[in-house]
Amino acid sequence: MPQLVMLRHGESVWNLEGRFTGWTDVPLTDRGKHEARDAGRILQRNGFSFDSAFCSVLKRAVETLNIVLEEMDCQWLSVAKSWRLNERHYGALQGEYKEKKIREVGEEQVRRWRRSYDERPPLLSASDSRNARLEFAYRSIDPSLIPLGESLQDTVSRVIPVLRELIEPELLQGRSVLVVAHGNSLRGLVKYLMGMTDKDVVRFEIATGVPLVFDLKDDLTYRTHRFLSEK
């Protein structure tokens, strides 16, 4: 029976500070590292082992995955990184404090930026220093594919090819797969697997550092899902 485990990275520095992060490459906090270690121990305690892993290219996800693999004593595991698993791009909001934006534009506007399905944030200008098209890490990617800001709908469209082209072939062979990414990119995978509506997916919460297990039928249709915790 194919099994897919998703894990949102541990708490990041900007999670702690209440800032819009998106594609900004910030590290884990000490708490985030602890969450990653706990996730690895929980997975091992529940008898999980993996044949392959997928990860975004952002350091908070990479760091989380590395800690999990160390805790599970399987650092040899094959890992594929993809920019398509990056967090939703928050455009010109990246680096802004959420509470400050609420004071500036109102709570309802910030709520729509964060929790609507199809509304994009203010976009970065092409010359903005935060533009990922200027970063060495994305030098091999067609610049037209790299966003200047995204809605959740855009993010879902971006991550689905990773699931179809890279993850599903592994699952169809009956292999167990771990995906470490971000709240919104994982929502995209969840929406696809569960056939969620646009309205329901924005309400689906994925906590940092808590493994989300999907049990799938042999044809990869959805059976059940559950969160693993210490309790």
C-alpha positions in Angstrom: 0.0 0.0 0.0 1.6 3.3 -1.1 2.2 5.8 1.7 3.0 9.4 1.6 4.1 11.5 4.5 4.2 15.3 4.4 6.0 17.5 6.8 5.9 21.3 7.1 9.3 22.6 8.2 9.9 23.6 11.8 9.4 27.1 13.1 11.5 29.6 11.2 12.9 32.9 12.4 10.2 34.9 10.5 7.4 32.6 11.7 8.5 33.6 15.2 8.7 37.3 14.3 5.3 37.3 12.6 6.6 38.3 9.2 5.5 37.3 5.7 8.2 34.9 4.5 7.4 33.3 1.1 10.6 32.6 -0.8 12.9 34.6 1.6 15.5 32.1 2.7 15.4 32.2 6.5 16.7 29.6 8.9 15.0 27.6 11.7 14.7 28.8 15.2 16.0 26.6 18.1 12.3 25.6 18.6 12.1 24.8 14.9 15.1 22.5 15.1 13.5 20.8 18.2 10.3 20.3 16.2 12.2 18.6 13.4 14.0 16.3 15.9 10.6 15.4 17.4 9.2 14.7 14.0 12.0 12.3 13.2 11.6 10.5 16.5 7.8 10.2 16.1 8.2 8.8 12.6 10.7 6.3 13.8 8.7 5.3 16.8 5.7 4.7 14.6 7.7 2.4 12.4 8.1 4.6 9.3 10.9 4.1 6.8 11.2 5.9 3.5 12.4 4.9 0.0 12.8 8.5 -1.2 12.3 12.1 -0.1 11.4 15.4 -1.8 12.1 18.9 -0.5 11.9 22.5 -1.5 15.1 24.4 -2.0 14.5 26.8 0.9 16.9 26.3 3.8 14.1 26.0 6.5 12.8 22.9 4.7 16.2 21.5 3.8 17.4 21.9 7.4 14.2 20.2 8.7 14.6 17.3 6.4 18.3 16.9 7.3 17.4 16.8 11.0 14.6 14.3 10.4 16.9 11.9 8.5 19.6 12.2 11.1 17.1 11.3 13.9 15.9 8.3 11.8 19.5 7.3 11.0 18.8 7.3 7.3 20.9 10.1 6.0 21.7 7.9 3.0 18.2 8.4 1.7 17.8 9.7 -1.9 16.6 13.3 -1.8 15.3 15.4 -4.7 14.9 19.1 -4.2 12.5 21.2 -6.3 11.8 24.9 -6.4 8.2 24.0 -7.2 7.8 22.9 -3.6 8.8 26.3 -2.3 6.4 28.2 -0.2 3.8 30.5 -1.7 5.5 33.7 -3.0 4.2 36.6 -1.0 5.5 39.2 -3.4 6.1 42.7 -2.0 4.8 41.6 1.4 7.9 39.4 2.0 9.7 40.7 5.0 6.8 42.8 6.2 5.4 42.3 9.7 1.8 41.0 9.6 0.7 43.2 12.5 2.1 46.3 10.8 0.3 45.5 7.6 -2.9 45.1 9.5 -2.5 48.6 11.0 -1.7 50.0 7.5 -4.4 48.3 5.3 -6.8 46.7 7.7 -7.4 43.2 9.0 -9.7 42.2 6.2 -7.2 43.0 3.5 -4.5 41.1 5.2 -6.9 38.2 5.7 -7.6 38.1 2.0 -3.9 38.1 1.2 -3.3 35.2 3.5 -6.5 33.2 3.3 -8.2 33.8 0.0 -7.7 31.2 -2.8 -7.2 33.4 -5.8 -6.1 36.9 -4.6 -2.4 37.7 -5.2 -0.4 40.0 -2.9 1.2 43.2 -4.3 3.8 41.9 -6.8 7.5 42.6 -6.6 9.0 44.8 -9.3 11.5 43.0 -11.6 14.3 45.1 -10.3 13.5 44.5 -6.6 16.5 42.9 -4.7 14.1 40.3 -3.4 13.3 39.0 -6.9 14.4 35.3 -6.9 15.2 35.7 -10.6 18.3 37.5 -9.5 19.4 34.7 -7.1 22.1 32.2 -8.0 20.0 29.3 -6.6 17.5 29.8 -9.5 19.9 30.5 -12.3 18.9 27.3 -14.2 15.2 28.0 -14.1 13.4 29.8 -16.9 12.9 33.3 -15.4 9.4 33.5 -16.8 8.5 30.6 -14.4 9.7 32.3 -11.3 6.9 34.3 -9.7 6.9 37.9 -8.4 4.0 37.0 -6.2 1.4 34.3 -6.0 -2.1 33.4 -4.9 -2.7 30.1 -3.3 -4.3 29.0 -6.6 -1.0 29.9 -8.4 0.9 27.8 -5.8 -1.3 24.8 -6.2 -0.8 25.0 -10.0 3.0 25.1 -9.4 3.3 22.1 -7.1 1.0 19.7 -8.9 3.6 18.8 -11.6 6.0 17.7 -8.9 3.3 15.3 -7.6 2.4 14.0 -11.0 5.8 13.7 -12.5 8.1 12.8 -9.6 6.1 11.6 -6.6 3.3 9.6 -8.1 5.7 7.3 -10.1 7.4 6.4 -6.8 4.1 5.7 -5.1 2.8 3.6 -7.9 5.8 1.3 -7.3 4.6 0.9 -3.7 7.3 3.0 -2.3 7.1 5.2 0.8 7.7 8.9 0.2 8.5 11.8 2.5 7.9 15.4 1.4 9.2 18.3 3.4 7.9 21.6 2.3 5.7 24.5 3.5 2.2 25.3 4.6 0.9 26.5 1.3 2.8 24.2 -1.1 1.7 21.2 1.0 -1.9 22.5 0.8 -1.6 22.2 -2.9 -0.7 18.5 -2.6 -3.5 17.9 -0.1 -6.0 19.6 -2.4 -5.1 17.4 -5.3 -5.0 14.1 -3.3 -8.3 14.7 -1.4 -10.2 16.5 -4.1 -10.8 19.5 -1.9 -12.8 22.5 -2.9 -11.0 25.9 -3.2 -12.9 27.0 -0.1 -12.0 24.0 2.0 -8.3 24.0 1.2 -7.7 27.5 2.6 -9.0 26.3 6.0 -6.8 23.1 6.1 -4.2 23.8 8.8 -0.8 22.2 8.8 1.3 22.9 11.9 5.0 23.2 11.8 6.9 20.0 12.5 3.9 17.6 12.7 3.9 14.7 10.2 0.8 14.3 8.0 0.4 10.7 6.8 -1.7 9.8 3.7 -2.7 6.2 3.2 -3.6 5.7 -0.5 -5.1 2.9 -2.5 -2.9 1.2 -5.1 -4.3 3.5 -7.8 -3.3 6.5 -5.5 -6.9 7.5 -4.8 -7.4 8.8 -1.3 -8.1 6.5 1.7 -7.4 8.3 4.9 -5.0 10.9 6.5 -3.9 11.5 10.0 -1.5 13.8 11.9 1.2 12.1 14.1 2.1 13.7 17.4 3.5 12.8 20.8 0.0 12.3 22.2 
